[in-house]
Amino acid sequence: MAKYKLVEKHAVEHHNEYYEVKITQDSDHPESLFFTTNEENLEEVAAGIIADHKPGVKHWTVIPHRKDS
């Protein structure tokens, strides 16, 4: 199982690198979950997050975010 830690949107500024799973299923009410991980396969981690926290969602995308140094 992929390891990850969900991060609240207001706390992402404390991480040098974090990722966003943007749920694109309902374009009228877009939703995102933010997370950190050391795993290399982001798609696998995102699929695990969706399965754990938003079961039934079929359309999503992963967006990497990295702070500029």
N, C-alpha and C positions, 0 to 999 in steps of 0.2 A: 504494500500500500504506500502511496506517495505521502511524503511528510510535508506539511505546510502549516502556516500559522496565519489565521485571518487577522487583519489589521483594520481598525476603524479608520474611516476616511480622514478624520482630523489628526490621526497619529502617523500618517504616512510620511510626514516631513521628518520623522526621526529615523528613517531608514534610508540608506544609500541606494538601495535597489529594492523595488517592490513590483508587484504585478497586479493587473486588474483583469477580472473575468467580467466582461460586459455582456449582459444578457440582451440579446437582440430580438428575442421572440415577440415582444410587445413594444412596437416602436412608439406608442403613445405614452408609455410609462417605462422608459429605460431604467435599468437598475445595474449596479456594479457591486462586486465583492472584491476587496483588496486583500492581497496575501503576500507573504514572504516564504521563500523556500530555498533549499540548497540543491534541489533536484534539477537535473538537466532537461528532462522531458516536460516542458510546461503544459503541453496539451494533455498529458496524462494526469498531471496535478490538477489542472482545471477541471477535467472530467470528474475527478474524485470530489472536488469541492462542489460541483453541481449536484452530483449524486448525494452528497451528504447534506447539503443545505437548500437546494432547490430542485428536488426530484420532479421529474416531468418536463423540465425545461429542455428543449431540443436545440435551440439556436443560441449560440454564444460565441464569443471570440476572446482571445487572450491578448492583452496589451502590456508589454513590458514598459516600466518606467525606471529611469536611472537619473540620479542627480548628477548634474555637471559639477566637476571639481574645480 
